[in-house]
Amino acid sequence: MFQFRKSVAALAVAASVAGLSAAMPVGVQAQTLKAVMHSDVKILDPIWTTAYIQRNFGYMVWDTLFAMDEKFAVKPQMVDKYEVSSDKLTWTFTLRDGLEWSNGTPVIAEDCIASIKRWAARDSMGQKMMGSVAGFEAVDAKTFKMKMKEPYGLVLESLGKPSSNVPFMMPKKTAETDPATQIKVEDVIGSGPFVFVASEWKPGEKVVFTKNAKYKPRAEPASGLAGGKVVNVARVEWIAMPDVQTQVAAIQNGEIDMIEAPGHDLLPLLGKDKNIKLFDSNPLGNQYVMRFNQLSKPFDNAKIRHAVMVAFGQEDFLKATIGDSKYYKTCKPVFICGTPLASEDGMKDVLNQNAAKAKELLKEAGYDGTPIVLLQSTDLQVLTNLAPVAKQQLEAAGFKVDLQSSDWQTVVARRVKKDPPAQGGWHAMLTSWVAADILNPVMAGFFNSSCDKAMFGWPCDETIEKMRDQFSKETDPAKQKQIALDLQKYWVDHPTHVNLGQWYSPVAMRTNVDGMLTAPVPVFWNITKK
Amino acid sequence: MLDFIARRLVAIIPVLAVVAVLVFLMLRLTPGDPAAVIAGDNATSDQIADIREKLGLNLPIWQQFGIWIGNMLQGNFGESFFFKKTVAELIAQRVEPTLALALCTLIFAVAISVPIGVAAAYKQGSAFDRSVMAFSVLGFSMPTFVIGYCLIYVFAIELGWLPVQGYVRIAVNFGQFFERMILPSITLSVGFIALIARITRASVLEVLNEDYIRTARAKGLSNRVVLMRHALRNAAVPIMTVIGLGIAILIGGAVVTESVYGLPGLGRLTVEAVLSRDFPTIQTVILLFSVVYVVINLLIDISYTLFDPRIRY
């Protein structure tokens, strides 16, 4: 036995020594940050899809005209200066000096115009803005104008939108790709802080980025997604590692430096390791949500949807999914707690888990006992336990519930079906939003109540749409806030969804890694590795 | 013999045709919409419909099938819905880790299981025999991922001898390739060793009671010669059959092992493709596995003639 152990050890040492002669020099290895992200990168076009991993990929390679800092203020990023005419109908943007694409060609105004158009064709906030845009004009290589048909209050918020779809600036040739078609691998050329190394991209294995030597960071210190994007490592590798247990073992063993989203049940194990630290890079976190399908009875009835809000209490949902109260927070306001529009106005009588009151409301609303087809996804740990809690609280209020379980991708496919629930459709499903996606009623997709054009669930409510429109066209922030509050009060009685609390997912990293920024998206500039 | 091989190769065609139809229909009948997966969580119904049209998923099923089969016959396996790469490219990138894992496992498993199976038969009823049988039950019963996690904990985390995960291509660095293959191969071979050892023991035991073994012993041949030349050779046909059938277990086990050890092989590609409903990739990978399975069993059939001269095709 001893002989065998000696042999294995010798073999391993020999292999390790041989391993040191790997193609990558030792210096580069030390300057390489290896991270496991929440998903593998399969698609390279962050405009074509809204998936978060593509958004994160986009922040590595491309830059934005504006960006949101850690205090939710939108700051110029590629833009040097901007001005708006006194009638608020002409916006003039001037790019910073010396901006270049990673292939060495300069970034020009025409690139930005084409990029805004492509983004706006895909993004709901962009579409809303373009409804008020009369046209664009390139004044010179660095300056362009955006002319409006009417004053629009969310120009900066739209161009500095932090999450999917982010208006990334791309070269004109790339940005002229049909918005419904993915850009090509060879077109992944950005002016962002990193360069995507296409030759080393192995789907299912790793994505490699190197520092963009041509990138010119802003002079201001980095803050959130804004400020100087100073890159302190030579290379970043996103390693595809689907098994969470293996991720933990790999970071404990020093084979990787960072895990973007370690499972909550594994956090105590990581927290005990003196070589690993947990860092909450996104203090806004995420929000759990139950979405109604308003095409079918009984949720076509606003009073019954309101009864659900009365029946629900957030704490049980959060305990069942996240567990440790360090990583969750009950939050009644529908706009994320801690952000400018958050308010408890109108929320006093809901989300108190008041089953008796909900029963009364159901009786008044004439609920006929139709079983609620509630979709449960069973393969995403952060979502699995939501549906059983929802079932329990709904049943306590007098609903009949038909819980139907499947994997998440089946839920994703099923939730876009408009068929009646008995024929493969659905009544309600549970999901989670990244807070950065739901900071205002125009950005938050679940408020879109434009019937067929709305997201799955297809709410159809003229009042909500009118208020969203007012919000987008209002240029005074105080008045915008008032509209958001009025909308929340109206929404409580006519809910499109129910907010079920906020939760947080810290990043796990080795203690020799430092400088990660607090931002709604995990970004890799400013990070150092000793 | 050549006739037999030609007939068997021709017989692959209907097998593949049945597999192709079944895989295609099963994927279309199971719930899931690749367009919705690609579009992401914030997508509108219009965006999803756009993507569905681009991928040709709004065509009638028979038309989709016709296009796929037509392309396959021309050697075009299609393009992955997710990666802007052809399925052939994806498979080419992923085949090396799986092939390396399968070969290492096969070599390791056969090298361990056959000798211990023979020894257990020879020492029937002894403590060694009982230990082999106990290991066999345990090895066959333990899920692959549990074995993987246990080995990672002991050899990577506690002892620090081997890396937890990852794959380095042979051409890049043989040393790193080798150290990253040790734990996955052991993990995957445990069940295989248990199966082969048990069958080897049973086959050899049966042969050991034959008259010609008694005759060989009566001639004064040593135990080693009796066991290796007479007993094992005559017991080889069922052992080879089990090794052939075990390839299916190996393919199934590779899916789990590749996930546990972060090996970017065909097993993981299959899981990723299934989870994201990447139809062209799933269809091609399953067809590939079917071809591999059929060809390996053909090779096993041919190998029978080496061990038993009475078998002729």
Interface residues (C-beta under 8 A of the other chain):
Chain A: V8 A9 L11 A12 A14 A15 S16 V17 A18 G19 S21 A22 A23 D40 K42 I43 L44 T49 T50 A51 Y52 Q54 R122 S124 S164 N165 A180 T181 Q182 K184 V185 K202 P203 G204 E205 I239 A240 M241 P242 D243 Q245 T246 A249 A250 Q252 N253 E255 D379 S406 D407 Q409 T410 V412 A413 R414 R415 V416 T431 W433 D437 G445 N448 D452 K453 A454 M455 F456 W458
Chain B: P31 G32 D33 A36 V37 I38 A39 G40 D41 N42 A43 T44 S45 D46 Q47 I48 D50 I51 K54 F82 F83 K84 K85 L90 Q93 R94 Y149 I152 Y153 A156 I157 G160 W161 L162 P163 V164 Q165 G166 Y167 V168 V172 N173 F174 G175 Q176 F178 E179 I182 S259 V260 Y261 G262 P264 R268 L269 V271 E272 L275 S276 R277
